Amino acid sequence: MGILLLNAFGMAMPDAGYINPRAYGGGRPLDDALWAVNFVLFEGKMRGLFSLLFGASMALVVDRARANGEDGASVHYRRMFWLLLFGLAHHLLIWANDILFHYAVIGAVAFLFLRLSNRALLRWAAGLLIGSCVVHALMAAGMYLAAHAGTAPGATAEQRQSKAGVLAAAPGPGGPDIARDLATYRSDYQTIVGKRLEDAPTNLLFFPGFMGLETLGLMVLGVLLLRNGFLTGAWQSSAYRRAARWGYLLGVPPSVALAAWQWSNGFPRLDVFTSFIAWTEPFRYPIVLAHAAVAVLAFRRLSATALAAQVAAVGRAAFTNYLGTSLVMTTIFYGYGLGLYGRVGRAEVYLFIFGVWALMLLWSKPWLDRFRYGPLEWLWRSLARGSPQPMRRAPA
């Protein structure tokens, strides 16, 4: 549900508008305010939670397989192989910004960390996340240096060309990529798939290349947080409150300052882009941990309520809900469906988000009351294990 708060904008409008509200779909105060809320609290944070839980679930599956006398490595790599194929199909046939392929690739590497001690897991997670921050900060600094050199007195033609390339890479109003996206995604299904096939080599390798260190670091951290009891609710409530308090204190004020800086300057393309890829990253991780702590506390308090049961069911059918969301949203917005791509403002996209949330909450629990798994969870599990798995629950 949290991932949809971000992905919806990549499905409803050109990619430039996902990063920069003035590039597309924004301009009204409400649009800018909603962008700022997403930037501070959700952008990168929902993906961070996804990565933590992916690492934790990987450890659970492998540990359970070993406890049953199975080869944990074989079980894991079969799951990653089929996830990679699901990701390819998702990318080519449904939505170009698939992340399942990326998780399959990084998940294959993350398996190597499962036998480490908690102390070693902590060191590796910290090192990988710090490394990611450094790499992205160097990239952003290089963009500023190239832009500055291209505007300095006596700049060479090569330096001016380099500056133009940097600005072209940073999304802003009127960029050629916007016209391209509008033409592509307002067209028919065959044209859209053809464009995805053309861009597939670059797009599929982008996430592992650009976010590989971060995703691996968060998966490793997820394994640690499972094993030390953080994700299973084994800590005292006071410890979760302390984690939430410090996480938000360390992460939110600097993120608000970054959002205010971009907004007050009119969302200049280079400032927005470098904030997106680099400057916000060190403050993202404390917020991810704070969100996780708040989630544990919320479920501890509300676990007996009907709403908690519905939300938990959405999570248990997360794979089906993730791919189902892509099907529903792209059909609403793309040319072969309702054709609303690029025609809905940023604020109005939330109406579609809330509608899809309602669909998730309505179907997931009734389904799981009757069946052991969501439809795609069952398919993934059956393919990975090489035989159809039991699906129906026994009558109560």
Secondary structure, DSSP 8 states (H G I E B T S, - for coil): -TTHHHHHHHHHS-HHHHH-TTTTT--SHHHHHHHHHIIIIITTHHHHHHHHHHHHHHHHHHHHHHHTT--HHHHHHHHHHHHHHHHHHHHHHT-TT--HHHHHHHHHHHGGGTTS-HHHHHHHHHHHHHHHHHHHHHHHHHHHHHHHHHHSTT--HHHHHHHHHHHHHS--TT-HHHHHHHHHHTS-HHHHHHHHHHHHHHHHHHHHHHHHHHHHHHHHHHHHHHHTTTTTT-S-HHHHHHHHHHHHHHHHHHHHHHHHHHHHTT--HHHHHHIIIIITHHHHHHHHHHHHHHHHHHHHHHTTSHHHHHHHHHHHTHHHHHHHHHHHHHHHHSTTTT--TT-S-HHHHHHHHHHHHHHHHHHHHHHHHHBSS-HHHHHHHHHHHTS----B----
